[in-house]
């Protein structure tokens, strides 16, 4: 028997310097939408393309990039990476490919929080 029974929601929380700019980055580059903003609490929540998964952005004067890295699946890795690079999104090195399994690369939001995009090659 589990200690708790979580519901079907996950919020990935990041510290950011400028919530409005970071929301705009997620909207422009990943197509996510702002769900709500509570300025008095220094918090904004945005949707992802995965039901029940949101990203929370909290105000912080000093940013310590997250050690947890959300991985967002993409249907065509090469096109996704090229589009992000064209938009001057910063990546951490080259694409890693495990033949017949996955292609992945780490990128950073405006506050240096790491994210990853991945294509599942086992479905091809």
C-alpha positions in Angstrom: 0.0 0.0 0.0 1.5 3.4 -1.0 2.1 6.0 1.6 0.2 8.6 -0.4 -1.9 8.4 -3.6 -1.0 11.3 -5.9 -3.6 12.5 -8.4 -2.9 12.7 -12.1 -1.1 16.1 -12.0 2.5 17.2 -11.9 3.8 20.7 -11.7 7.5 21.3 -12.5 8.6 24.4 -10.6 11.4 26.7 -11.8 12.9 29.8 -10.2 13.0 32.7 -12.7 14.1 36.4 -12.7 11.4 37.7 -15.1 8.2 35.6 -15.2 6.7 37.5 -18.1 9.8 37.1 -20.3 10.0 33.4 -19.3 6.3 32.7 -20.1 6.8 34.4 -23.5 9.9 32.1 -24.1 7.9 29.0 -23.3 5.0 30.2 -25.5 7.2 31.1 -28.4 9.5 28.1 -28.4 7.4 25.2 -27.0 3.8 26.4 -27.7 2.8 26.4 -24.0 0.1 28.7 -22.7 -0.2 30.7 -19.5 -2.9 29.3 -17.2 -2.8 31.9 -14.5 -0.5 34.4 -12.8 -0.6 35.4 -9.1 1.6 38.5 -9.0 1.2 38.9 -5.2 2.6 35.4 -4.7 5.3 35.7 -7.4 3.9 32.7 -9.3 2.8 31.9 -12.8 1.7 28.5 -14.1 1.8 27.4 -17.7 0.4 24.4 -19.5 2.4 21.9 -21.4 1.1 19.6 -24.2 0.8 16.8 -21.7 -2.5 16.5 -19.8 -2.0 17.1 -16.1 1.6 18.4 -16.4 2.2 22.1 -15.9 5.2 24.3 -15.3 5.3 26.7 -12.4 7.5 29.8 -12.5 8.4 31.4 -9.2 10.1 34.8 -8.7 13.7 34.6 -7.5 16.5 37.2 -7.2 19.2 34.5 -7.6 18.7 31.7 -10.0 20.0 28.2 -9.2 19.2 26.1 -12.2 17.2 23.0 -11.5 18.9 19.7 -11.1 15.8 18.0 -12.3 15.4 18.1 -16.1 12.0 17.7 -17.8 12.2 15.8 -21.1 9.7 16.8 -23.8 9.0 14.4 -26.5 9.0 15.7 -30.1 7.8 13.8 -33.2 10.7 14.9 -35.4 13.9 15.7 -33.4 15.9 17.2 -36.2 13.2 19.6 -37.2 12.6 20.6 -33.6 16.2 21.2 -32.8 16.8 23.2 -36.1 13.8 25.4 -35.3 15.0 26.1 -31.8 18.6 26.8 -32.9 17.2 29.2 -35.6 15.4 31.0 -32.8 18.8 31.3 -30.9 17.8 28.9 -28.1 20.9 27.8 -26.3 21.8 24.1 -26.4 24.3 22.2 -24.3 26.4 20.4 -26.9 25.6 18.0 -29.7 22.6 15.7 -30.1 23.0 12.3 -28.5 21.6 9.4 -30.4 21.2 5.8 -29.2 20.6 4.0 -32.5 17.1 2.6 -32.7 16.2 4.0 -29.3 16.3 7.8 -28.8 17.7 11.2 -29.9 18.1 13.7 -27.1 19.6 17.2 -26.5 19.7 19.5 -23.6 18.6 23.2 -24.0 18.1 26.0 -21.6 15.3 28.5 -20.8 16.2 32.2 -20.3 17.1 31.5 -16.7 19.4 28.6 -17.4 17.0 25.9 -16.3 17.8 22.8 -18.3 15.2 21.1 -20.5 15.5 18.2 -22.9 13.9 17.3 -26.1 13.7 13.7 -27.2 12.5 11.6 -30.1 11.6 8.0 -29.5 13.3 6.1 -32.3 11.9 2.7 -31.2 8.5 3.6 -32.8 10.0 4.1 -36.2 
